[in-house]
Amino acid sequence: MSSAEKDDMVYKALSDRRRREILDLLKHEPRTTGDICAQFNELDRCTVMQHLNVLEKADLIIVRKKGRFRWNYLNVVPIRDIYDHWINKYASSSVELLTKLKRDLETV
């Protein structure tokens, strides 16, 4: 799979509000699938599982089965790759410009 295809899968996964909410749940600690499902009362388990599968295919979560439980861990590497490849490239020039403006204003 090419780098562009991987990026597309990450963007697709991040495009859905509920999938972003799932990632937020996993930000501080891994959670079982049952625990994640319990956080979304308006969705049935099958729908939550579909969201988890999209996140897993995009490599945004790592799934480990331990006994009867399916543990979901956040994988921030694909997000960092997007940041390094796209966001940082464009943001750095803006930050430099703002820093220069701040210095110029402070010297007046």
Secondary structure, 3 states (H helix, E strand, C coil): CCHHHHHHHHHHHHCCHHHHHHHHHCCCCCEEHHHHHHCCCCCCHHHHHHHHHHHHHCCCEEEEEECCEEEEEECCHHHHHHHHHHHHHHHHHHHHHHHHHHHHHHHC
